[in-house]
Amino acid sequence: MQCYQELRFKKQLITSKLIKEIYLGTDDNSKTLLELIKYHNIKVSNTLAEGSIRNFSITENYITKFIAQENKANDIYLKKLDYKFLCDFESYLANYWPKEHPRGMSQNTIMKHIQRLRKIVTLAFHMEWIDKDPFVRWKPIFEKREREFLSKVELDNMELQKFELKRLERVRDLFIFSCYTGISYIDIMNLTQDNISIGIDSSNWIFTQRQKTKTKVKIPLLPKAQELVNKYINHPMTIDSGTLFPKITNEKLNCYLKEVAYRCDIKKNLTFHMARHTFATTITLSNGVPIETVSKILGHTKIATTQIYARVLERKISEDMINLKDRLR
């Protein structure tokens, strides 16, 4: 009777099935957070990259642990989500120490987890599973981090370094190739000879698609990059795999890069992703390439994303100001 009266008050269509669903708690207003997450996982399974799906899975794991600790339950109704839930979840992540990690989560990592939760909850709001968006007053607070890159001197030292171990030489070559093309690890691993074609300037270009964003990119091959392609064109490992460069896992690649950095006397925490920063900053912007061109080569959909990668060096500022002085004179 109470369910019937509620439907009358809301002026909704009254059916025996709807009354039964409300009574048993199986209607849309009784959906739970884990039901929403399950629906979201099915929805994005064929649209997001494997890495993005894995990141959502990690966030889901933290949400489950938080609900179990705070609410002493396995799940929570969506209508129970409010601003306090978000604040408590943020505090939980800030005090959580991941197993076998040297330290707790950084502020930016915490914000990333909450942003993923926000995307999931926003989906529920758009599907009208919840009446109000608990994130409407929540603002992400990120710590500004300077993205490291190799200077011209450090890059030259790495290129000229001789390695006794072939595995280190291959890792160095992959890193250098990325420095001169801006291509990420996973996209380099997928490159084949079919990706190289003659471009508009009658020279070799790489035509590929970013796995992360599905954005098509066209990259002219600079002489150093072409030299590395030629080096491995008849290499046994590339002939076997059918790819442009020898295959290697991301974990091993970044592990061996630490050895490469030590041999080259580079004090920075060398990771493969630093090669894209080096391409954006040292190779292109510092040599006068417009940021719009750099953004297009990197496969970014927004200039703001490229600005995170790229920084104008003091040397470039000095050169530009000298040119300005000459014009004013």
N, C-alpha and C positions, 0 to 999 in steps of 0.2 A: 504493500500500500504506500509506503514512504517513497519507493522508487517511482511509482506511478504519479504521486503528487509532485515530485521533483521534475519529472518530464512535462507535466501540465504547466508548472510554474515557468519553465524555460521555453514553453510553447513549441516543443519538439513533437515530431511524429511519434505516436505511442503504438508500439507493437509488443506482443508477448515475448518475442525474441529479445528485443532491446531491454525490456524489464528484467528478463532472466540474466542477460549479460551484466547489467548494472548490479543486480543482486549477488551474482557470483564473482564480481570484480574482474570480468574479462572484457569490458568495454574499453574504448580508447582512452577514457579518463583514468583508467586503472593500469596503464602501461608502466613498466618498470624501466630503470636505467639500463640494466643488462639486456632486456628485450630490445631496447633502442640500439644498443651497441651491436647486438647480433644482426639487426636489420641493416645497420650502417655497414657492417663488414661485408654483407652480401652485396650491397649496393655498389661498393667501391672495389670489389674483388677484380673486376675487369677494366677498371678505369685508372686506378692509381698504379704507380711503379712499385716493384717488389719492396724497395727500401722504405717507401712511404707507408705501405701496409704493415711492415714490420714495426715501424715507429708507433703506429696506432695501436698495435698489439701490446707494446711495452706500456703505453699510457693506460690501456685497458687493465693491465695487470696491477698497476698502482691504484687505479680506481677501486678494483675489487678488494685489495688489501685495506684501503682506507675505509670502505664501507664496513668491512668485517671488524676493524678496530674501533671505529667511532660509533657505529650503530648496533654492533653485536648482531649483525644479520648478514645474509648472503646477497641481499639486493635492497633497492629503495625505490619507492614510487616516484615517478617523474614530478608529480604535483608537490612532492616534498622538497624539490630542489629550490634553493633560494640563495640570496647573496651570502648568507652565513655559511652555507655548504661550500661555496667557492673559497671563502676566506679560510675555512678549516682545512680544506684540501690543499690550499697553498702552504699553510703552516705545516701540514703533515709532510709534504714533499721537502720543505726546507729543513726539517729535522730528520728526514729519512737518510740512512747511510746504505747505499747499494752494496750488496755482497761482493767482496774482493775488489772493491774500488778504494783508491788511496784517500779519497775525501768524499764529502757529501755532494749533493747537486749544486751546480751554480745557479745564479738567479735566472740566467737566460734559458737554461735547461728546464727549470720549473715553469717559466712562462710558455715554453714550447708545449709542455704537457697540458697546461691549462688551455692553450689555444686549440689543441686537438679536441679536448673535451667540449670546448665552445662550438666547434664545427659540428660535433655530434648532436649537442643540445639544440643548436639552431635548426638542424634538420627536423627535430621533433616539433619545434615551434612552427615551422613552415607547414608541417603536416597536421597541425592543430592537435597534437597529442598533449600539449601543455598550453595553458591560457596565457601565461606571461613568460617572457625571456629573463631568466635570472642573471644573464650577463649584461643587461641593459645599462647598468651603472659601473660595470667592471672595466678597468683600464689596464692593459699590460704595461709593465715597467721593465724595460730591457736595459742592461748595462752596456754602454758603448765599448766595443772592443776594436782595437786596431788590428786589421788583418795583415799578417806577415807576408813578405814576398822577398825574393832574392834580388840583390842589387846587380848592376851590370858586372861589377868585379867578381862577385860570388858566382854568378852564372858563367862567366868566362873561365874561372878556376875549375868549375865542375866539368865544363866541356873539354878542357885540356888535360884533366886528370887521367892518369893511366892506371888501370885496375888489373891485378893479377887474376882475380876471380871473375869468370865470365858472367856469373849471375849478377854481380854488382855492376858490371858494364852494361848488361841488358836493362837493369833497373834505372841506371843513370840515363840511358838513351831514351827510355820511355818518358822519364821526367822532362828531359830536354825537348822532346817532341811536343809534349803538352805545353811547355813554356813558349814554343814558337807557333802553336796553333790554338791554344786555349781549350782544347778538347779534354773532357773529364775522363777519369779512369775507365768507367764502364763503357763509354762510347768508343774509346781507343781499342778496348778488347774486342769490340764488335766490328771493327773496320776490316774490310777486305779490299782486294784490288779493284773490285767493282765500284767502290766508293770514290775512286780517283777518275776524274774526267777532265777534258779540256774546257777551261772556263772562257769567259768573255774576252780575256786578254790573250788568248791562245797559249796560256801556260796551264800547268796542272793545278786543279782545285780538288778539294775534298767535299763531296756532297753526301751529307748524312742527316740523321734525325736524332735529336737528343732523347735518350730513353726516359729521362726524368720528366720532361714536359711535352714530349712528342713534337717539339718545335723543329722545323727543318732548318739546317744551317749550311751555308756555302762558304768555304774557307780557302783562300788562295794559299798555296804551299810556298812558304819562304824557302830560300836556298838551304838553310840548315835543316829544316824539316824534310825537304826533298832528299837531302843527303842521307838522312836516317832511314827513309823509306827504301832507298836504293841499297842500303847496307844489309837490310833483312829480306830483300826480295827473294833470294835463293837460300835463305837460312833453313836448315833441316826442321827446326821447330815451327816455322811459319808455313812451310810446305805441308807439314803433317796436320796442322790445325786449319789451314786454309785462310788464315788471317794475315793482316798487314804486319803485325808484331807478335813476338812470342807471348803465349798466354801465361798469366801468373795471377794468383789470388790477391785481393786487395790487402789482406792481412800481411801476407809475406812481403808484398811490395812496400808497404809502409815500414815494416820491420827492417828490411834491407836498406831502405832510405836512411835510416839512422846510421848505418855503417858507412854509407856514401857520404853523409854529412861529416862524419868523423874523419874520413880520409881526406876530404876537401877542406877541412878546418873551418866548417860552417857551424857557428854556435847556435843557430836557430833550431827550433823544433821542426825538423823537415818532415812534411807530409806531402802526399801526392797532390792534394787539392791546392797546395801553395803554388803549384805550377800555373794554375789559372789566374791567381792573383799576380804572379810574375808577368804573365802574358799581358794582362790588363794594364799593369803599371809600368814595368820596366821596358817591355818590348814595344807597346803601342802608344799609350798616352804620353809617355816621356819623350817619344819621338814625333810628337805632333799629330798623331792619328786622332780624329774627332771621336768623342765619346759615343756618338750615335753609331759610328762604324764599329767600334769595339763592342757595343751592346748587341749589334746584329750578328757579329761573328761568334760571340759567346752564347747566342741563342736565348738571350733574355727578352722577355715581353715588355719590360718596363726599364726606363733609364735609371730609375731609383735603385734597382737591383745591381746594375753595373757600378753605380757610385759607391756601393758597399765594398766591392772588390778593388776598385781603383783609387789610388791616391796620387796627387800631383807632387812630384819630388821637388826639393829645394833647388836642384840644378835646373829643372824645367822652369821654375818661377824666375830664376836668375836670367836664363836665356830670354824668356819672354819680356822681362823688364828691360834688358839690354836692347832688344829689338824696338821696344817702345821708345826708349831714350833716343835711338837713332832716328826714328820717325819724327819725334818732337823737335829734334835738332834740325 
